[in-house]
């Protein structure tokens, strides 16, 4: 289950949308430029409220906070279980520059950093290993049209929206351009959903203060830290590339500015990064 929530400054959390399918949740969020745009659309102040997107796991595991998928990545929702669109996307990815795309797949290994993988994850991990091995051999040179690579990538991404989305956002954030398509009637459906959310908010919002009524909603635990979509990109895509610590600190400052991280959050991010 995937849940979209709004959290006030006192950590009260209101669930505003949920779906068993991540692609369906993204179908809604990709109608907004960013999470602040959604907050404003539902009549709240981004200074006092934040959006939280969670992947709800079993009761034995903590819910996982995932990035807000904005309109920048709209067309990723049309790749899932669409063989034609997926084939075009994978062909584009397979012809990317060697260094950038190999680095992406090496980072994907972190998905399987677990001693006990289930059969599904073990199978995908094996397929990922085949892709990485491909780059480590002369097959990359011999396979002129990248047909072998496309086959390996199709096997790895097959019917897994989360994996496809990961590559799509990676390529987007490294400068690749993709369209933003909205079918007829989409925005009308979104506006209808917005009105439903506003009605839900009216029932729990404090009429005297810009927050939710204490006791009406569940609270996030103190150790459940909120990381917004901008900060998530900082941690996902910044990698120090110098042996000089001062240069890395300066580069990180520039990187945070590029993603629009608020000045108030920068000190905490510096502590986590270095």
Secondary structure, 3 states (H helix, E strand, C coil): CEEEEEEECCCEEEEEEEECCHHHHHHHHCCCCCHHHHHHHCCCCCCCEEEEEEECCCCCCCCEEECCCCHHHHHHHHCCCCHHHHHHHHHHHHCCCHHHHHHHHHHHHHHHCCCCCCHHHHHHHHHHHHHHHHHHCCHHHHCCCCHHHHHHHHHHHCCCHHHHHHHHHHHHHCCCCCCCCCCCCHHHHHHHHHHHHHHHHHCCECCCCCCECCCCCEECCCCCCCCCHHHHHHHHHCCCCCCCHHHHHHHHHHHHHHCCCCHHHHHHHHHHHC
